[in-house]
Amino acid sequence: MLSATEAHQLLKLPVIFYHFAEHKQVDKTISFVDFLAMHYLHGSPPDKDYDRDMQLPFKACVNINTILPVAPIPHIVKIPLLKEVVLKTKRASSKNSFTYSPYLADIWQPPKLS
């Protein structure tokens, strides 16, 4: 998920707090909300710490190429059997065979008027 989406930007979250501390050393009155507004609501104006600003999460889009390894699929798959399998079938004997009855066809006939 980290390589196919922008979720990897969440790994950069600690940079926000380190950069906020850097701004706090320069300006003691800056709040965290002002810091976020400065870096995320007003675009990215080039200033003296522009390179550091671009290290913040969701500031720069990274082109990610996903490479999927492809394994060749064999055409013939042979599964070795431990024991030979023999299927036995029974043949229907003449005693069990179906006999045609002329009465079966009568149910499909339309009713006859006398």
Contacts in CASP RR format, 6 or more apart in sequence:
PFRMAT RR
TARGET T0000
AUTHOR 0000-0000-0000
METHOD contacts of the structure
MODEL  1
MLSATEAHQLLKLPVIFYHFAEHKQVDKTISFVDFLAMHYLHGSPPDKDY
DRDMQLPFKACVNINTILPVAPIPHIVKIPLLKEVVLKTKRASSKNSFTY
SPYLADIWQPPKLS
1 7 0 8 1.000
2 8 0 8 1.000
2 11 0 8 1.000
3 64 0 8 1.000
3 66 0 8 1.000
4 64 0 8 1.000
4 66 0 8 1.000
6 58 0 8 1.000
6 61 0 8 1.000
8 62 0 8 1.000
8 64 0 8 1.000
9 57 0 8 1.000
9 58 0 8 1.000
10 57 0 8 1.000
11 57 0 8 1.000
12 55 0 8 1.000
12 56 0 8 1.000
12 57 0 8 1.000
13 57 0 8 1.000
15 55 0 8 1.000
15 56 0 8 1.000
15 57 0 8 1.000
16 36 0 8 1.000
16 56 0 8 1.000
16 57 0 8 1.000
19 35 0 8 1.000
19 39 0 8 1.000
19 49 0 8 1.000
19 52 0 8 1.000
19 53 0 8 1.000
19 55 0 8 1.000
19 56 0 8 1.000
20 32 0 8 1.000
20 35 0 8 1.000
22 49 0 8 1.000
22 52 0 8 1.000
23 30 0 8 1.000
23 35 0 8 1.000
24 30 0 8 1.000
39 53 0 8 1.000
39 56 0 8 1.000
39 59 0 8 1.000
40 58 0 8 1.000
40 59 0 8 1.000
44 50 0 8 1.000
44 53 0 8 1.000
44 54 0 8 1.000
44 59 0 8 1.000
47 53 0 8 1.000
53 59 0 8 1.000
54 60 0 8 1.000
END
